[in-house]
Amino acid sequence: MSAETARTVRHDAAARTPLWLDVALAVAFGLFFAYDVWEVVGSIVQLTALGLAFSAIGWVLLVAALVAPVGSFVAAFGLGRRRGVVAKAALYLAGLAVSAALFLTLTVLLGVAGGVVVP
């Protein structure tokens, strides 16, 4: 084994995080992403409880708002698989920021596009 290969192997072994830490990060940040999903479900329940309905575009926007946090979590998890703890945490935080921005954007579009209909 050459010196360059040995250095690469040592670097890869040092960069790997323990499994328990990977799971703890995924669960901790997964709860925040789950809250984003629950927020959308709560919005749907509250609007229907007020007697409001959704148009076709409204349902498309709400489904997109439901899928966005899950997609952001999967993307952050996939991109952070072979990275260190700090990089994984940064990717999860970036995913949360993207999820929040998409939720706000889709919420505004729901009102602007006429997604909520008064029967």
Secondary structure, DSSP 4 states (H G I P E B T S, - for coil): --HHHHHHHHHHHHHPPPHHHHHHHHHHHHHHHHHHHHHHHHHHHHHHHTT-EE-HHHHHHHHHHHHHHHHHHHHHHHHTTTS-HHHHHHHHHHHHHHHHHHHHHHHHHHHHTT-EE--
